[in-house]
């Protein structure tokens, strides 16, 4: 591989990592006031997180994040999976991961572990679908 191609691939990988870090940081910021009990309630009530996301946050995503990272978002959106988000939660918000995985004090919660994971998967896919819709409108 040519040196020029190596540099290009390095810069692209760096940009991807920056975009992922931006998404992860934003997610953590949005979750900072969310408690494990809130997560439990959202799972039990099948709350749609995109619907309850404030319009100001949606506008920030649509006007600030997407234009900057449009190509990367289109290219790598499908790499953001419920499993990846759960891994982020395990590292950064283990209290929320415990609710989803029914661990520790949530082991006896009145829902099935699969139900919680399906809820998370539905949230991730719904948010991605809404972002894809915005991207297709902007095309």
HELIX and SHEET records of a PDB file:
HELIX    1   1 UNK A    3  UNK A   31  1                                  29    
HELIX    2   2 UNK A   36  UNK A   44  1                                   9    
HELIX    3   3 UNK A   49  UNK A   52  1                                   4    
HELIX    4   4 UNK A   55  UNK A   60  1                                   6    
HELIX    5   5 UNK A   61  UNK A   65  3                                   5    
HELIX    6   6 UNK A   66  UNK A   76  1                                  11    
HELIX    7   7 UNK A   77  UNK A   79  5                                   3    
HELIX    8   8 UNK A   82  UNK A   92  1                                  11    
HELIX    9   9 UNK A   94  UNK A  101  1                                   8    
HELIX   10  10 UNK A  104  UNK A  106  5                                   3    
HELIX   11  11 UNK A  113  UNK A  138  1                                  26    
END                                                                             
